[in-house]
């Protein structure tokens, strides 16, 4: 005979058997992928581009500027457009200059065709020699088309306008409170398109409206300058593109998410901009939904089309639209300078980022924004000094004093003060000379001329075995240029950085060893 108490316990246990709690959804332990990550695509009318990256250990120094492999062979097999003829062949991709872990071919893929990637590496995996092969298949979908757009108007209505590549498509930027409306792009597509990546391209010659919801919300917290800029930017003015997201072909009732692609009015820079729509195959869906999301959510099991590896190799087709956004705002040049030039606190963060360090000489030289866009930030920095003789530079701005001295030395003028204001204080002049000389010497690989003596700095930067300010500046200078080993000063700088910083990296160790064996620099004798 069962007592009443035990009967109650039995009923409770039975009930709990059907009770669902968070324990049922606790993620199962899964092995973390630690090999080589792949991100690549083949474009119709755009060639192949495939990048590989070693996944580093927590205490290991990243060395993405150097080849992680001892040997590699990357191929893409399929039909290609060769001299106007469809030819089935196997392409051997070449590593990019300055990016040895990325491989490319300029031959165009063909819409509707399938391609097979095959990548073989011999490399060092956690101190052990490894051989890895990764394969993947991709199919190029048809490109989408944009027959027209619904453009938002100030009164809240929309105006349908056909899109034509041959004519200017101008839209008016809607200021607060209408700035959160969308330009709605109508899309024509077929079933081969499984999703669309949207990428907006702009440049430093664009501008940004300051009459936005964000600026209105924060107007009591930040002060605006003479241009109306409050320090709140929607875009990085030193970048050239921004990913607007990925839209999957997904049906809800009678509507598909790809029927309309949205461009938020508030996020559009003023001036001429471009939007690239990349139609993708199904492989990219798994990458977006199951690979990238698994990084932040352990409940998601990553699924990739890379056999024996992780990442994605996708077929894509690009469609580009051009918009002219009319409105009043603040130039990106001003935003870039204001964002880089820290005017509060101890100034330790002023110009202390890669983009800002490269931009400082450019901004101080007076180089026109369209010239900078054509050259790119890195090349613009290298040629900035040339503009001191043919443009209006920022002579009286104290932030630019060191850049002025560097330019005078690069041009080998009659005196190093040639571009400094006449009423500069002795303290500012001395600081400008010390900083400008260091910048000139590192950039010129310590070449002396009539107004610059780099002997002392050359010894500090390249020869002495102790860590110092000159070495730290050299390391940053080389890092900003992707540790380009065409620069002799960066080859020597890599040797000192590896030893003085105690870097744990078999990749950098190999590079340092090869440098010292080939060039036998003085600093190599110290270790």
RODO-2510 file (C-alpha; in nm, 4 decimals, decimal comma):
residues 527
     n   res          X          Y          Z
     1     x     0,0000     0,0000     0,0000
     2     x     0,1436     0,3399    -0,1071
     3     x     0,1106     0,6204     0,1402
     4     x    -0,0443     0,9523     0,0378
     5     x     0,2907     1,1332     0,0672
     6     x     0,4663     0,8993    -0,1771
     7     x     0,1730     0,9293    -0,4133
     8     x     0,2181     1,3083    -0,4212
     9     x     0,5934     1,2715    -0,4866
    10     x     0,5270     1,0264    -0,7687
    11     x     0,2801     1,2625    -0,9311
    12     x     0,5277     1,5516    -0,9068
    13     x     0,8072     1,3473    -1,0665
    14     x     0,5748     1,2394    -1,3437
    15     x     0,4723     1,5987    -1,4088
    16     x     0,8337     1,7197    -1,4129
    17     x     0,9121     1,4667    -1,6835
    18     x     0,7088     1,6816    -1,9249
    19     x     0,8316     2,0135    -1,7847
    20     x     1,0586     2,2049    -2,0219
    21     x     1,3358     2,4207    -1,8791
    22     x     1,6511     2,5964    -1,9952
    23     x     1,8594     2,2838    -1,9268
    24     x     1,7063     2,1211    -2,2342
    25     x     1,8519     2,3961    -2,4536
    26     x     2,1995     2,4085    -2,3050
    27     x     2,4476     2,3827    -2,5937
    28     x     2,6257     2,0573    -2,6412
    29     x     3,0023     2,0752    -2,6302
    30     x     3,1499     2,0826    -2,9776
    31     x     3,5022     2,0869    -3,1037
    32     x     3,6236     2,4360    -3,1932
    33     x     3,7665     2,4640    -3,5423
    34     x     4,1357     2,5559    -3,5234
    35     x     4,2639     2,5114    -3,8781
    36     x     4,2638     2,7427    -4,1793
    37     x     3,9673     2,9711    -4,2482
    38     x     3,8600     3,0389    -4,6078
    39     x     3,6741     3,3371    -4,7518
    40     x     3,6500     3,3507    -5,1281
    41     x     3,4313     3,4044    -5,4297
    42     x     3,4257     3,3844    -5,8067
    43     x     3,2518     3,6643    -5,9945
    44     x     3,0967     3,6785    -6,3350
    45     x     3,2783     3,9705    -6,4995
    46     x     3,5115     4,0010    -6,2019
    47     x     3,7553     3,7137    -6,1552
    48     x     3,8350     3,5026    -5,8493
    49     x     3,9523     3,6217    -5,5077
    50     x     4,0146     3,3735    -5,2246
    51     x     4,1763     3,4559    -4,8890
    52     x     4,2968     3,2077    -4,6284
    53     x     4,3833     3,2807    -4,2675
    54     x     4,5354     3,0721    -3,9949
    55     x     4,3310     3,0659    -3,6749
    56     x     4,5711     3,1721    -3,4015
    57     x     4,6063     3,0475    -3,0466
    58     x     4,5129     3,2906    -2,7678
    59     x     4,8750     3,3654    -2,6778
    60     x     4,9982     3,3695    -3,0358
    61     x     5,0807     3,6912    -3,2215
    62     x     4,8833     3,7545    -3,5387
    63     x     5,1004     3,7610    -3,8504
    64     x     4,8460     3,8202    -4,1271
    65     x     5,0887     4,0275    -4,3351
    66     x     5,3095     3,7218    -4,3901
    67     x     5,2444     3,3852    -4,5535
    68     x     5,1416     3,1320    -4,2886
    69     x     5,2356     2,8443    -4,5202
    70     x     5,5618     2,6919    -4,6414
    71     x     5,4062     2,6122    -4,9798
    72     x     5,0613     2,6539    -5,1343
    73     x     4,8703     2,5737    -5,4518
    74     x     4,5231     2,7176    -5,5072
    75     x     4,3215     2,6360    -5,8190
    76     x     3,9725     2,7020    -5,9533
    77     x     3,8373     2,4647    -6,2178
    78     x     3,5477     2,5438    -6,4487
    79     x     3,4464     2,7312    -6,7664
    80     x     3,6018     3,0774    -6,8104
    81     x     3,5654     3,3574    -7,0601
    82     x     3,8984     3,3553    -7,2473
    83     x     3,9192     3,5983    -7,5393
    84     x     3,5427     3,5847    -7,5797
    85     x     3,5279     3,2053    -7,5828
    86     x     3,3961     2,9768    -7,3090
    87     x     3,6875     2,7510    -7,2161
    88     x     3,6841     2,4810    -6,9490
    89     x     4,0171     2,4891    -6,7695
    90     x     4,1912     2,4838    -6,4325
    91     x     4,3351     2,8171    -6,3215
    92     x     4,6279     2,8344    -6,0817
    93     x     4,5663     3,1437    -5,8690
    94     x     4,8510     3,3794    -5,7776
    95     x     4,9154     3,5276    -5,4313
    96     x     4,8502     3,9020    -5,4145
    97     x     5,1406     4,1426    -5,3788
    98     x     5,1536     4,2482    -5,0143
    99     x     4,8803     3,9971    -4,9229
   100     x     5,0403     3,6542    -4,9634
   101     x     4,7470     3,4706    -4,8023
   102     x     4,5047     3,5952    -5,0679
   103     x     4,5016     3,4386    -5,4148
   104     x     4,3432     3,5784    -5,7284
   105     x     4,2800     3,5445    -6,0993
   106     x     4,1438     3,8147    -6,3283
   107     x     3,9673     3,5741    -6,5657
   108     x     3,5894     3,6192    -6,5529
   109     x     3,3563     3,3439    -6,4460
   110     x     3,0362     3,2742    -6,6404
   111     x     2,6818     3,3104    -6,5124
   112     x     2,5061     2,9819    -6,4395
   113     x     2,8258     2,7748    -6,4384
   114     x     2,9743     2,5695    -6,1535
   115     x     3,3303     2,5946    -6,0241
   116     x     3,5488     2,3857    -5,7969
   117     x     3,8125     2,5338    -5,5689
   118     x     4,1060     2,3189    -5,4606
   119     x     4,3588     2,4550    -5,2099
   120     x     4,6600     2,2663    -5,0780
   121     x     4,8914     2,3964    -4,8038
   122     x     5,2004     2,2745    -4,6277
   123     x     5,2222     2,4754    -4,3079
   124     x     5,3094     2,4827    -3,9384
   125     x     5,0175     2,3882    -3,7124
   126     x     5,0955     2,4486    -3,3432
   127     x     5,4577     2,3528    -3,3956
   128     x     5,3844     2,0490    -3,6121
   129     x     5,4330     2,0170    -3,9875
   130     x     5,0886     1,9821    -4,1471
   131     x     4,9477     1,9210    -4,4933
   132     x     4,5921     2,0394    -4,5578
   133     x     4,3646     2,0255    -4,8600
   134     x     4,0367     2,2132    -4,8884
   135     x     3,7829     2,1858    -5,1675
   136     x     3,4541     2,3604    -5,2351
   137     x     3,1996     2,4047    -5,5119
   138     x     3,0248     2,7244    -5,6126
   139     x     2,7765     2,8274    -5,8785
   140     x     2,7472     3,1782    -6,0190
   141     x     2,3870     3,3059    -6,0103
   142     x     2,2346     3,5548    -6,2490
   143     x     2,2819     3,9182    -6,1576
   144     x     1,9873     4,1132    -6,0223
   145     x     1,8622     4,4297    -6,1894
   146     x     1,7171     4,7487    -6,0429
   147     x     1,4453     4,8759    -6,2773
   148     x     1,3554     5,1635    -6,0465
   149     x     1,3228     5,2998    -5,6950
   150     x     1,0567     5,4395    -5,4680
   151     x     1,2144     5,7628    -5,3437
   152     x     1,0862     5,9140    -5,0162
   153     x     0,9607     6,2735    -5,0208
   154     x     0,9500     6,5352    -4,7442
   155     x     0,5715     6,5037    -4,7065
   156     x     0,5960     6,1318    -4,6217
   157     x     0,4897     6,0041    -4,9622
   158     x     0,6981     5,8135    -5,2175
   159     x     0,7750     5,8837    -5,5811
   160     x     0,8385     5,5960    -5,8218
   161     x     1,1276     5,6660    -6,0578
   162     x     1,2780     5,4403    -6,3195
   163     x     1,6516     5,3755    -6,2911
   164     x     1,8726     5,4171    -6,5966
   165     x     2,2531     5,3886    -6,5980
   166     x     2,2835     5,6528    -6,8693
   167     x     2,1182     5,9353    -6,6733
   168     x     2,1865     6,0917    -6,3339
   169     x     1,9668     5,9498    -6,0605
   170     x     1,9408     6,2279    -5,8027
   171     x     1,7706     6,1997    -5,4665
   172     x     1,7267     6,4699    -5,2062
   173     x     1,8544     6,3956    -4,8565
   174     x     1,5619     6,4201    -4,6160
   175     x     1,6584     6,6027    -4,2980
   176     x     1,5238     6,5344    -3,9470
   177     x     1,2568     6,4203    -3,8710
   178     x     1,2213     6,2433    -4,2092
   179     x     1,5805     6,1181    -4,2278
   180     x     1,4915     5,7632    -4,1201
   181     x     1,2897     5,6966    -4,4341
   182     x     1,4197     5,4489    -4,6942
   183     x     1,4970     5,4577    -5,0619
   184     x     1,3275     5,1368    -5,1746
   185     x     1,5031     4,9635    -5,4623
   186     x     1,2781     4,7422    -5,6724
   187     x     1,4569     4,4176    -5,7624
   188     x     1,4232     4,1853    -6,0594
   189     x     1,5803     3,8449    -5,9909
   190     x     1,5362     3,4765    -6,0636
   191     x     1,5552     3,1560    -5,8628
   192     x     1,9329     3,1247    -5,9065
   193     x     1,9758     3,4200    -5,6679
   194     x     1,9783     3,2907    -5,3094
   195     x     2,0745     3,6180    -5,1425
   196     x     2,2194     3,9651    -5,1996
   197     x     2,5072     4,1442    -5,0251
   198     x     2,4726     4,5243    -5,0355
   199     x     2,7906     4,7352    -5,0218
   200     x     2,7943     5,1161    -5,0366
   201     x     3,1004     5,2959    -5,1751
   202     x     3,1845     5,6575    -5,0984
   203     x     3,4950     5,8717    -5,0465
   204     x     3,6470     6,1646    -4,8638
   205     x     3,5078     6,4009    -5,1307
   206     x     3,1571     6,3263    -4,9992
   207     x     2,9860     6,5027    -4,7096
   208     x     2,7433     6,4222    -4,4276
   209     x     2,4236     6,5991    -4,3297
   210     x     2,4167     6,7166    -3,9690
   211     x     2,0389     6,7442    -3,9566
   212     x     1,9693     6,3846    -3,8552
   213     x     1,7853     6,2043    -3,5781
   214     x     2,1133     6,1034    -3,4116
   215     x     2,2448     6,4590    -3,4047
   216     x     1,9114     6,5860    -3,2776
   217     x     1,9108     6,3336    -2,9916
   218     x     2,2633     6,4266    -2,8795
   219     x     2,2638     6,8008    -2,9411
   220     x     2,2549     6,8750    -2,5685
   221     x     2,5503     6,6485    -2,4990
   222     x     2,8027     6,7662    -2,7597
   223     x     2,8940     7,1099    -2,8903
   224     x     2,9044     7,1841    -3,2593
   225     x     3,1928     7,3643    -3,4257
   226     x     3,1779     7,6424    -3,6842
   227     x     3,0722     7,3948    -3,9555
   228     x     2,7924     7,2442    -3,7462
   229     x     2,9776     6,9171    -3,6800
   230     x     2,9227     6,7702    -3,3318
   231     x     3,1730     6,4854    -3,3550
   232     x     2,9053     6,2334    -3,4558
   233     x     2,9751     6,0668    -3,7906
   234     x     2,7672     5,8019    -3,9668
   235     x     3,0686     5,6787    -4,1651
   236     x     3,4426     5,6539    -4,1286
   237     x     3,5598     5,9264    -4,3692
   238     x     3,8929     5,7480    -4,4242
   239     x     3,7252     5,4297    -4,5489
   240     x     3,5898     5,3719    -4,8981
   241     x     3,3062     5,1248    -4,8458
   242     x     3,0527     5,0021    -4,5940
   243     x     2,8698     4,6694    -4,5839
   244     x     2,4951     4,7356    -4,5616
   245     x     2,4061     4,3743    -4,4870
   246     x     2,2897     4,0501    -4,6447
   247     x     1,9334     3,9790    -4,7598
   248     x     1,8262     3,6156    -4,8048
   249     x     1,5715     3,5014    -5,0610
   250     x     1,2979     3,4093    -4,8156
   251     x     0,9224     3,3906    -4,8721
   252     x     0,6666     3,5264    -4,6263
   253     x     0,3158     3,4734    -4,7644
   254     x     0,3290     3,6102    -5,1212
   255     x     0,6307     3,8343    -5,0629
   256     x     1,0001     3,7628    -5,0910
   257     x     1,2587     3,9561    -4,8906
   258     x     1,4491     4,0170    -5,2159
   259     x     1,1567     4,1968    -5,3782
   260     x     1,2846     4,5222    -5,2274
   261     x     1,6298     4,6272    -5,1066
   262     x     1,6413     4,9214    -4,8677
   263     x     1,8811     5,2160    -4,8418
   264     x     1,8257     5,4230    -4,5281
   265     x     1,8224     5,7936    -4,6079
   266     x     2,0150     5,8810    -4,2883
   267     x     2,3014     5,6469    -4,3836
   268     x     2,3595     5,7975    -4,7291
   269     x     2,6552     6,0362    -4,7631
   270     x     2,5950     6,3515    -4,9658
   271     x     2,7356     6,3617    -5,3164
   272     x     2,8000     6,0797    -5,5614
   273     x     2,7817     5,7315    -5,4110
   274     x     2,7696     5,3760    -5,5469
   275     x     2,5872     5,0701    -5,4201
   276     x     2,7093     4,7266    -5,5279
   277     x     2,4586     4,4407    -5,5068
   278     x     2,6295     4,1000    -5,5052
   279     x     2,3904     3,8154    -5,5898
   280     x     2,5146     3,4980    -5,4181
   281     x     2,4589     3,1243    -5,4351
   282     x     2,3239     2,9092    -5,1505
   283     x     2,6669     2,8495    -4,9938
   284     x     2,6769     3,2071    -4,8700
   285     x     2,3558     3,1584    -4,6735
   286     x     2,5176     2,8886    -4,4596
   287     x     2,8184     3,1131    -4,4117
   288     x     2,6066     3,4054    -4,2885
   289     x     2,3522     3,2086    -4,0857
   290     x     2,5556     2,9190    -3,9498
   291     x     2,9243     3,0070    -3,9631
   292     x     2,9463     3,3724    -3,8623
   293     x     2,6579     3,3443    -3,6144
   294     x     2,8217     3,0453    -3,4469
   295     x     3,1047     3,2740    -3,3337
   296     x     2,8722     3,4508    -3,0902
   297     x     2,6181     3,1737    -3,0220
   298     x     2,7470     2,8297    -2,9264
   299     x     2,4039     2,6748    -2,9883
   300     x     2,4513     2,7243    -3,3635
   301     x     2,6346     2,4428    -3,5384
   302     x     2,8516     2,5914    -3,8150
   303     x     2,7980     2,4484    -4,1627
   304     x     3,0330     2,5361    -4,4445
   305     x     3,0772     2,4290    -4,8054
   306     x     3,4544     2,4080    -4,7481
   307     x     3,5358     2,0373    -4,7312
   308     x     3,7738     1,9640    -4,4391
   309     x     3,7706     2,3314    -4,3440
   310     x     3,5589     2,6320    -4,2500
   311     x     3,4452     2,9485    -4,4252
   312     x     3,2920     2,9924    -4,7693
   313     x     3,3619     2,9817    -5,1416
   314     x     3,0694     3,1416    -5,3213
   315     x     2,9632     3,2255    -5,6741
   316     x     2,8570     3,5893    -5,7165
   317     x     2,7344     3,8373    -5,9758
   318     x     2,7604     4,2141    -5,9213
   319     x     2,5144     4,4910    -6,0098
   320     x     2,6059     4,8543    -5,9396
   321     x     2,3806     5,1580    -5,9127
   322     x     2,4945     5,5201    -5,8908
   323     x     2,3146     5,7828    -5,6826
   324     x     2,3651     6,1569    -5,6456
   325     x     2,2476     6,2610    -5,2999
   326     x     2,1687     6,6327    -5,2810
   327     x     2,1825     6,8195    -4,9518
   328     x     2,3809     7,0479    -4,7224
   329     x     2,6328     6,9066    -4,4797
   330     x     2,9903     6,8909    -4,3540
   331     x     3,2736     6,7740    -4,5786
   332     x     3,4296     6,4358    -4,4997
   333     x     3,7693     6,6092    -4,5011
   334     x     3,6649     6,8176    -4,2025
   335     x     3,5131     6,5169    -4,0257
   336     x     3,8328     6,3142    -4,0756
   337     x     4,0562     6,5910    -3,9394
   338     x     3,8265     6,6629    -3,6441
   339     x     3,7930     6,2933    -3,5535
   340     x     4,1715     6,2403    -3,5650
   341     x     4,2755     6,5618    -3,3901
   342     x     4,2103     6,4983    -3,0189
   343     x     4,1695     6,8361    -2,8480
   344     x     4,0716     6,7246    -2,4995
   345     x     4,2540     6,5397    -2,2223
   346     x     4,6224     6,4541    -2,2578
   347     x     4,6097     6,4303    -2,6410
   348     x     4,7487     6,0747    -2,6194
   349     x     4,4849     5,9483    -2,8642
   350     x     4,5359     6,2297    -3,1121
   351     x     4,6191     6,0893    -3,4580
   352     x     4,6842     5,7499    -3,2971
   353     x     4,5217     5,5090    -3,5405
   354     x     4,6385     5,3716    -3,8730
   355     x     4,3990     5,5821    -4,0793
   356     x     4,4786     5,9012    -3,8889
   357     x     4,8547     5,8479    -3,8968
   358     x     4,8441     5,8084    -4,2747
   359     x     4,6013     6,0972    -4,3191
   360     x     4,7898     6,3578    -4,1146
   361     x     5,0525     6,4439    -4,3782
   362     x     4,7828     6,4337    -4,6477
   363     x     4,5529     6,6765    -4,4653
   364     x     4,8374     6,9118    -4,3716
   365     x     4,9674     6,9229    -4,7301
   366     x     4,6442     7,0587    -4,8746
   367     x     4,6120     6,7688    -5,1177
   368     x     4,2706     6,7902    -5,2911
   369     x     4,0238     6,5231    -5,1841
   370     x     3,9773     6,3931    -5,5386
   371     x     4,3541     6,3375    -5,5685
   372     x     4,3561     6,1454    -5,2423
   373     x     4,0698     5,9248    -5,3617
   374     x     4,2505     5,8413    -5,6848
   375     x     4,5738     5,7541    -5,5062
   376     x     4,4309     5,5795    -5,2004
   377     x     4,5311     5,6716    -4,8452
   378     x     4,8649     5,4859    -4,8455
   379     x     4,9879     5,6293    -5,1759
   380     x     4,8508     5,9725    -5,0870
   381     x     5,0638     5,9713    -4,7714
   382     x     5,3752     5,8820    -4,9715
   383     x     5,3196     6,1734    -5,2145
   384     x     5,1784     6,4332    -4,9717
   385     x     5,5026     6,6325    -4,9456
   386     x     5,4938     6,7051    -5,3203
   387     x     5,1819     6,9216    -5,2754
   388     x     5,3565     7,1763    -5,0520
   389     x     5,4838     7,3547    -5,3620
   390     x     5,1563     7,3618    -5,5518
   391     x     4,8687     7,3952    -5,3018
   392     x     4,7528     7,5850    -4,9957
   393     x     4,8688     7,3864    -4,6948
   394     x     4,7628     7,4273    -4,3306
   395     x     5,0566     7,6492    -4,2354
   396     x     4,9249     7,7878    -3,9076
   397     x     4,7769     7,4682    -3,7622
   398     x     4,9991     7,3430    -3,4763
   399     x     4,8926     6,9844    -3,5452
   400     x     5,0723     7,0111    -3,8790
   401     x     5,4068     7,1529    -3,7673
   402     x     5,5873     6,8153    -3,7728
   403     x     5,4370     6,7365    -4,1158
   404     x     5,5647     7,0734    -4,2424
   405     x     5,9172     6,9940    -4,1236
   406     x     5,9055     6,6470    -4,2789
   407     x     5,7906     6,7949    -4,6119
   408     x     6,0708     7,0506    -4,6098
   409     x     6,3223     6,7702    -4,5567
   410     x     6,1666     6,5449    -4,8202
   411     x     6,1939     6,8303    -5,0718
   412     x     6,5471     6,9134    -4,9495
   413     x     6,4608     7,2823    -4,9217
   414     x     6,7045     7,5532    -4,8152
   415     x     6,5919     7,5263    -4,4510
   416     x     6,3798     7,2891    -4,2465
   417     x     6,1574     7,5780    -4,1284
   418     x     6,0516     7,6586    -4,4870
   419     x     5,6844     7,5691    -4,4310
   420     x     5,6503     7,6736    -4,0657
   421     x     5,4831     8,0027    -3,9682
   422     x     5,7252     8,2846    -3,8863
   423     x     5,5762     8,3563    -3,5427
   424     x     5,6092     7,9988    -3,4096
   425     x     5,7434     7,9748    -3,0519
   426     x     6,0861     7,8288    -2,9771
   427     x     5,9285     7,5342    -2,7905
   428     x     5,6933     7,4516    -3,0786
   429     x     5,9778     7,4874    -3,3270
   430     x     6,2018     7,2461    -3,1346
   431     x     5,9212     6,9920    -3,0944
   432     x     5,8351     7,0189    -3,4647
   433     x     6,1992     6,9633    -3,5601
   434     x     6,2392     6,6539    -3,3405
   435     x     5,9123     6,4938    -3,4536
   436     x     5,9504     6,5962    -3,8174
   437     x     6,3088     6,4696    -3,8381
   438     x     6,2029     6,1315    -3,7004
   439     x     5,9226     6,1060    -3,9552
   440     x     6,1499     6,2058    -4,2415
   441     x     6,4320     5,9708    -4,1436
   442     x     6,2084     5,6657    -4,1110
   443     x     6,0234     5,7403    -4,4369
   444     x     6,3498     5,7998    -4,6306
   445     x     6,5314     5,5028    -4,4750
   446     x     6,7611     5,7453    -4,2882
   447     x     6,8951     5,9301    -4,5896
   448     x     7,0910     6,2435    -4,4986
   449     x     7,0614     6,5652    -4,6991
   450     x     7,1466     6,9327    -4,6649
   451     x     6,9009     6,9989    -4,3815
   452     x     6,8514     6,6535    -4,2262
   453     x     7,1052     6,4461    -4,0349
   454     x     6,9645     6,0989    -3,9602
   455     x     7,2809     5,9454    -3,8148
   456     x     7,1725     5,9467    -3,4499
   457     x     6,8212     5,8221    -3,5252
   458     x     6,9537     5,5507    -3,7554
   459     x     7,1606     5,4107    -3,4695
   460     x     6,8620     5,4262    -3,2282
   461     x     6,6107     5,2790    -3,4712
   462     x     6,8151     5,0178    -3,6523
   463     x     7,1244     4,9252    -3,4526
   464     x     7,0885     4,9530    -3,0745
   465     x     6,9379     4,6436    -2,9073
   466     x     6,7261     4,8416    -2,6580
   467     x     6,3644     4,9416    -2,6998
   468     x     6,3176     5,3164    -2,7505
   469     x     6,0773     5,5747    -2,8936
   470     x     6,2393     5,5619    -3,2361
   471     x     6,1915     5,1851    -3,2626
   472     x     5,8280     5,2089    -3,1515
   473     x     5,7611     5,4751    -3,4156
   474     x     5,9321     5,2599    -3,6793
   475     x     5,7188     4,9589    -3,5826
   476     x     5,3987     5,1606    -3,6206
   477     x     5,5178     5,3072    -3,9509
   478     x     5,5843     4,9588    -4,0892
   479     x     5,2596     4,8147    -3,9491
   480     x     5,0651     5,0946    -4,1229
   481     x     5,2200     4,9762    -4,4488
   482     x     5,1428     4,6089    -4,3898
   483     x     5,5046     4,5272    -4,2967
   484     x     5,6081     4,5648    -4,6583
   485     x     5,9451     4,3906    -4,6807
   486     x     6,0438     4,6038    -4,9809
   487     x     6,1342     4,8658    -4,7186
   488     x     6,4747     4,7838    -4,5720
   489     x     6,3914     4,9717    -4,2509
   490     x     6,0908     4,7412    -4,2014
   491     x     6,2993     4,4281    -4,2471
   492     x     6,5298     4,5496    -3,9696
   493     x     6,2315     4,6701    -3,7653
   494     x     6,0697     4,3269    -3,7812
   495     x     6,3855     4,1685    -3,6369
   496     x     6,3945     4,4080    -3,3407
   497     x     6,0197     4,3907    -3,2803
   498     x     6,0192     4,0106    -3,2767
   499     x     6,2908     3,9939    -3,0118
   500     x     6,2156     4,3023    -2,8005
   501     x     5,8399     4,2409    -2,7869
   502     x     5,8834     3,8670    -2,7215
   503     x     5,6404     3,7710    -2,9966
   504     x     5,5144     3,4143    -3,0008
   505     x     5,4828     3,3390    -3,3705
   506     x     5,6451     3,0680    -3,5763
   507     x     5,5500     3,2695    -3,8861
   508     x     5,7361     3,5845    -3,7803
   509     x     6,0221     3,3725    -3,6456
   510     x     6,0659     3,2233    -3,9926
   511     x     6,0616     3,5680    -4,1536
   512     x     6,3170     3,7048    -3,9077
   513     x     6,5468     3,4071    -3,9598
   514     x     6,5312     3,4471    -4,3375
   515     x     6,6018     3,8215    -4,3128
   516     x     6,9071     3,7731    -4,0924
   517     x     7,0459     3,4909    -4,3045
   518     x     7,0141     3,6912    -4,6265
   519     x     7,1063     4,0445    -4,5184
   520     x     7,3153     3,9894    -4,2017
   521     x     7,2118     4,3199    -4,0457
   522     x     7,4037     4,4496    -3,7442
   523     x     7,1024     4,4103    -3,5179
   524     x     7,0834     4,0374    -3,5987
   525     x     7,4086     3,9871    -3,4061
   526     x     7,2409     4,0953    -3,0822
   527     x     7,0255     3,7795    -3,0634
***
